[in-house]
């Protein structure tokens, strides 16, 4: 049984028109509020949206995820059918499953299993291969009766160099150990520039919110510190402080990482999962080695047909 995605005619023109309007809106907004310069963020979103129109590339992304998650029994990835696909038609095998929120009323053990599989689906590729799925909304996965998950839609994928992944880990350690110098190094690795002490302090407010569930070695609900109300309050405080110090220009690499963290946090809150997020995170990072990641990444790209140019985009 097959599943297919068919792109509407002239969809590329629609996307380009939307991007022009978005660019105009962002420029007008920046005139009134200089807390965040979205120039590089716009560039990142524009490139990722254009890539989502290329179903041949999405088929290669799908094959890449099948390769990276082949040893994860709790995660299923569809297999593309390139002989039936084109740049605007993508065919793959069908995966049975129910919508994610159908799990919300199941016993805690079931919800925790789904949450664990979701965590592995996003972060095994990132910490082992430097690849992230940048669109973690509720429609991009389904759940099977055995609490394993189907990961869907591979149009929005970002491939990072090993040094960037190291920077993500360094920022966690900097927050944990209150290490200012390591935080500066981490933010610079992410692509932030012109950092001073005040900017670092403000950025650490937001990073502290994102990393909070990973800081304590105990079983907990992610909403203990990452509730929607607390997140909104934190965002408002960060925005106010950024305006006070003259604003910041987030690097393009920041966009999908932040989107994935917020999106997954929302999923875990919907599931009301109670997990030891600290242990799950350390299972992935404790043996991190940038050279090994580079080797794995190169082998995975070669095996699935993604070119170095696509990986560097």
Secondary structure as a PSIPRED ss2 file (coil, helix, strand):
# PSIPRED VFORMAT (PSIPRED V4.0)

   1 X C   1.000  0.000  0.000
   2 X E   0.000  0.000  1.000
   3 X E   0.000  0.000  1.000
   4 X E   0.000  0.000  1.000
   5 X E   0.000  0.000  1.000
   6 X E   0.000  0.000  1.000
   7 X C   1.000  0.000  0.000
   8 X C   1.000  0.000  0.000
   9 X C   1.000  0.000  0.000
  10 X C   1.000  0.000  0.000
  11 X H   0.000  1.000  0.000
  12 X H   0.000  1.000  0.000
  13 X H   0.000  1.000  0.000
  14 X H   0.000  1.000  0.000
  15 X H   0.000  1.000  0.000
  16 X H   0.000  1.000  0.000
  17 X H   0.000  1.000  0.000
  18 X H   0.000  1.000  0.000
  19 X H   0.000  1.000  0.000
  20 X H   0.000  1.000  0.000
  21 X H   0.000  1.000  0.000
  22 X H   0.000  1.000  0.000
  23 X H   0.000  1.000  0.000
  24 X H   0.000  1.000  0.000
  25 X H   0.000  1.000  0.000
  26 X H   0.000  1.000  0.000
  27 X H   0.000  1.000  0.000
  28 X H   0.000  1.000  0.000
  29 X H   0.000  1.000  0.000
  30 X H   0.000  1.000  0.000
  31 X H   0.000  1.000  0.000
  32 X H   0.000  1.000  0.000
  33 X C   1.000  0.000  0.000
  34 X C   1.000  0.000  0.000
  35 X C   1.000  0.000  0.000
  36 X E   0.000  0.000  1.000
  37 X C   1.000  0.000  0.000
  38 X C   1.000  0.000  0.000
  39 X H   0.000  1.000  0.000
  40 X H   0.000  1.000  0.000
  41 X H   0.000  1.000  0.000
  42 X H   0.000  1.000  0.000
  43 X H   0.000  1.000  0.000
  44 X H   0.000  1.000  0.000
  45 X H   0.000  1.000  0.000
  46 X H   0.000  1.000  0.000
  47 X H   0.000  1.000  0.000
  48 X H   0.000  1.000  0.000
  49 X H   0.000  1.000  0.000
  50 X H   0.000  1.000  0.000
  51 X H   0.000  1.000  0.000
  52 X C   1.000  0.000  0.000
  53 X C   1.000  0.000  0.000
  54 X C   1.000  0.000  0.000
  55 X H   0.000  1.000  0.000
  56 X H   0.000  1.000  0.000
  57 X H   0.000  1.000  0.000
  58 X H   0.000  1.000  0.000
  59 X H   0.000  1.000  0.000
  60 X H   0.000  1.000  0.000
  61 X H   0.000  1.000  0.000
  62 X H   0.000  1.000  0.000
  63 X H   0.000  1.000  0.000
  64 X H   0.000  1.000  0.000
  65 X H   0.000  1.000  0.000
  66 X H   0.000  1.000  0.000
  67 X H   0.000  1.000  0.000
  68 X H   0.000  1.000  0.000
  69 X C   1.000  0.000  0.000
  70 X C   1.000  0.000  0.000
  71 X C   1.000  0.000  0.000
  72 X C   1.000  0.000  0.000
  73 X C   1.000  0.000  0.000
  74 X C   1.000  0.000  0.000
  75 X E   0.000  0.000  1.000
  76 X E   0.000  0.000  1.000
  77 X E   0.000  0.000  1.000
  78 X C   1.000  0.000  0.000
  79 X C   1.000  0.000  0.000
  80 X E   0.000  0.000  1.000
  81 X C   1.000  0.000  0.000
  82 X H   0.000  1.000  0.000
  83 X H   0.000  1.000  0.000
  84 X H   0.000  1.000  0.000
  85 X C   1.000  0.000  0.000
  86 X E   0.000  0.000  1.000
  87 X C   1.000  0.000  0.000
  88 X C   1.000  0.000  0.000
  89 X E   0.000  0.000  1.000
  90 X E   0.000  0.000  1.000
  91 X E   0.000  0.000  1.000
  92 X E   0.000  0.000  1.000
  93 X E   0.000  0.000  1.000
  94 X C   1.000  0.000  0.000
  95 X C   1.000  0.000  0.000
  96 X C   1.000  0.000  0.000
  97 X C   1.000  0.000  0.000
  98 X E   0.000  0.000  1.000
  99 X E   0.000  0.000  1.000
 100 X H   0.000  1.000  0.000
 101 X H   0.000  1.000  0.000
 102 X H   0.000  1.000  0.000
 103 X H   0.000  1.000  0.000
 104 X C   1.000  0.000  0.000
 105 X C   1.000  0.000  0.000
 106 X C   1.000  0.000  0.000
 107 X C   1.000  0.000  0.000
 108 X H   0.000  1.000  0.000
 109 X H   0.000  1.000  0.000
 110 X H   0.000  1.000  0.000
 111 X H   0.000  1.000  0.000
 112 X H   0.000  1.000  0.000
 113 X H   0.000  1.000  0.000
 114 X H   0.000  1.000  0.000
 115 X H   0.000  1.000  0.000
 116 X H   0.000  1.000  0.000
 117 X H   0.000  1.000  0.000
 118 X H   0.000  1.000  0.000
 119 X H   0.000  1.000  0.000
 120 X H   0.000  1.000  0.000
 121 X H   0.000  1.000  0.000
 122 X H   0.000  1.000  0.000
 123 X H   0.000  1.000  0.000
 124 X H   0.000  1.000  0.000
 125 X H   0.000  1.000  0.000
 126 X H   0.000  1.000  0.000
 127 X H   0.000  1.000  0.000
 128 X H   0.000  1.000  0.000
 129 X H   0.000  1.000  0.000
 130 X C   1.000  0.000  0.000
 131 X E   0.000  0.000  1.000
 132 X E   0.000  0.000  1.000
 133 X E   0.000  0.000  1.000
 134 X C   1.000  0.000  0.000
 135 X C   1.000  0.000  0.000
 136 X C   1.000  0.000  0.000
 137 X C   1.000  0.000  0.000
 138 X H   0.000  1.000  0.000
 139 X H   0.000  1.000  0.000
 140 X H   0.000  1.000  0.000
 141 X E   0.000  0.000  1.000
 142 X E   0.000  0.000  1.000
 143 X E   0.000  0.000  1.000
 144 X C   1.000  0.000  0.000
 145 X C   1.000  0.000  0.000
 146 X C   1.000  0.000  0.000
 147 X C   1.000  0.000  0.000
 148 X C   1.000  0.000  0.000
 149 X E   0.000  0.000  1.000
 150 X E   0.000  0.000  1.000
 151 X E   0.000  0.000  1.000
 152 X C   1.000  0.000  0.000
 153 X C   1.000  0.000  0.000
 154 X C   1.000  0.000  0.000
 155 X C   1.000  0.000  0.000
 156 X C   1.000  0.000  0.000
 157 X E   0.000  0.000  1.000
 158 X E   0.000  0.000  1.000
 159 X E   0.000  0.000  1.000
 160 X C   1.000  0.000  0.000
 161 X C   1.000  0.000  0.000
 162 X H   0.000  1.000  0.000
 163 X H   0.000  1.000  0.000
 164 X H   0.000  1.000  0.000
 165 X H   0.000  1.000  0.000
 166 X H   0.000  1.000  0.000
 167 X H   0.000  1.000  0.000
 168 X H   0.000  1.000  0.000
 169 X H   0.000  1.000  0.000
 170 X H   0.000  1.000  0.000
 171 X H   0.000  1.000  0.000
 172 X H   0.000  1.000  0.000
 173 X H   0.000  1.000  0.000
 174 X H   0.000  1.000  0.000
 175 X H   0.000  1.000  0.000
 176 X H   0.000  1.000  0.000
 177 X H   0.000  1.000  0.000
 178 X C   1.000  0.000  0.000
 179 X C   1.000  0.000  0.000
 180 X H   0.000  1.000  0.000
 181 X H   0.000  1.000  0.000
 182 X H   0.000  1.000  0.000
 183 X H   0.000  1.000  0.000
 184 X H   0.000  1.000  0.000
 185 X H   0.000  1.000  0.000
 186 X H   0.000  1.000  0.000
 187 X H   0.000  1.000  0.000
 188 X H   0.000  1.000  0.000
 189 X H   0.000  1.000  0.000
 190 X H   0.000  1.000  0.000
 191 X C   1.000  0.000  0.000
 192 X C   1.000  0.000  0.000
 193 X C   1.000  0.000  0.000
 194 X C   1.000  0.000  0.000
 195 X C   1.000  0.000  0.000
 196 X C   1.000  0.000  0.000
 197 X H   0.000  1.000  0.000
 198 X H   0.000  1.000  0.000
 199 X H   0.000  1.000  0.000
 200 X H   0.000  1.000  0.000
 201 X H   0.000  1.000  0.000
 202 X H   0.000  1.000  0.000
 203 X H   0.000  1.000  0.000
 204 X H   0.000  1.000  0.000
 205 X H   0.000  1.000  0.000
 206 X H   0.000  1.000  0.000
 207 X H   0.000  1.000  0.000
 208 X H   0.000  1.000  0.000
 209 X H   0.000  1.000  0.000
 210 X H   0.000  1.000  0.000
 211 X H   0.000  1.000  0.000
 212 X H   0.000  1.000  0.000
 213 X H   0.000  1.000  0.000
 214 X H   0.000  1.000  0.000
 215 X C   1.000  0.000  0.000
 216 X C   1.000  0.000  0.000
 217 X C   1.000  0.000  0.000
 218 X C   1.000  0.000  0.000
 219 X C   1.000  0.000  0.000
 220 X E   0.000  0.000  1.000
 221 X E   0.000  0.000  1.000
 222 X C   1.000  0.000  0.000
 223 X H   0.000  1.000  0.000
 224 X H   0.000  1.000  0.000
 225 X H   0.000  1.000  0.000
 226 X H   0.000  1.000  0.000
 227 X C   1.000  0.000  0.000
 228 X H   0.000  1.000  0.000
 229 X H   0.000  1.000  0.000
 230 X H   0.000  1.000  0.000
 231 X H   0.000  1.000  0.000
 232 X H   0.000  1.000  0.000
 233 X H   0.000  1.000  0.000
 234 X H   0.000  1.000  0.000
 235 X H   0.000  1.000  0.000
 236 X H   0.000  1.000  0.000
 237 X H   0.000  1.000  0.000
 238 X H   0.000  1.000  0.000
 239 X H   0.000  1.000  0.000
 240 X H   0.000  1.000  0.000
 241 X H   0.000  1.000  0.000
 242 X H   0.000  1.000  0.000
 243 X H   0.000  1.000  0.000
 244 X H   0.000  1.000  0.000
 245 X H   0.000  1.000  0.000
 246 X C   1.000  0.000  0.000
 247 X C   1.000  0.000  0.000
 248 X E   0.000  0.000  1.000
 249 X C   1.000  0.000  0.000
 250 X C   1.000  0.000  0.000
 251 X C   1.000  0.000  0.000
 252 X C   1.000  0.000  0.000
 253 X H   0.000  1.000  0.000
 254 X H   0.000  1.000  0.000
 255 X H   0.000  1.000  0.000
 256 X H   0.000  1.000  0.000
 257 X H   0.000  1.000  0.000
 258 X H   0.000  1.000  0.000
 259 X H   0.000  1.000  0.000
 260 X H   0.000  1.000  0.000
 261 X H   0.000  1.000  0.000
 262 X H   0.000  1.000  0.000
 263 X H   0.000  1.000  0.000
 264 X H   0.000  1.000  0.000
 265 X H   0.000  1.000  0.000
 266 X H   0.000  1.000  0.000
 267 X H   0.000  1.000  0.000
 268 X H   0.000  1.000  0.000
 269 X H   0.000  1.000  0.000
 270 X H   0.000  1.000  0.000
 271 X H   0.000  1.000  0.000
 272 X C   1.000  0.000  0.000
 273 X C   1.000  0.000  0.000
 274 X E   0.000  0.000  1.000
 275 X E   0.000  0.000  1.000
 276 X C   1.000  0.000  0.000
 277 X H   0.000  1.000  0.000
 278 X H   0.000  1.000  0.000
 279 X H   0.000  1.000  0.000
 280 X H   0.000  1.000  0.000
 281 X H   0.000  1.000  0.000
 282 X H   0.000  1.000  0.000
 283 X H   0.000  1.000  0.000
 284 X H   0.000  1.000  0.000
 285 X H   0.000  1.000  0.000
 286 X C   1.000  0.000  0.000
 287 X C   1.000  0.000  0.000
 288 X C   1.000  0.000  0.000
 289 X C   1.000  0.000  0.000
 290 X H   0.000  1.000  0.000
 291 X H   0.000  1.000  0.000
 292 X H   0.000  1.000  0.000
 293 X H   0.000  1.000  0.000
 294 X H   0.000  1.000  0.000
 295 X H   0.000  1.000  0.000
 296 X H   0.000  1.000  0.000
 297 X H   0.000  1.000  0.000
 298 X H   0.000  1.000  0.000
 299 X H   0.000  1.000  0.000
 300 X H   0.000  1.000  0.000
 301 X H   0.000  1.000  0.000
 302 X H   0.000  1.000  0.000
 303 X H   0.000  1.000  0.000
 304 X H   0.000  1.000  0.000
 305 X C   1.000  0.000  0.000
 306 X C   1.000  0.000  0.000
 307 X C   1.000  0.000  0.000
 308 X H   0.000  1.000  0.000
 309 X H   0.000  1.000  0.000
 310 X H   0.000  1.000  0.000
 311 X H   0.000  1.000  0.000
 312 X H   0.000  1.000  0.000
 313 X C   1.000  0.000  0.000
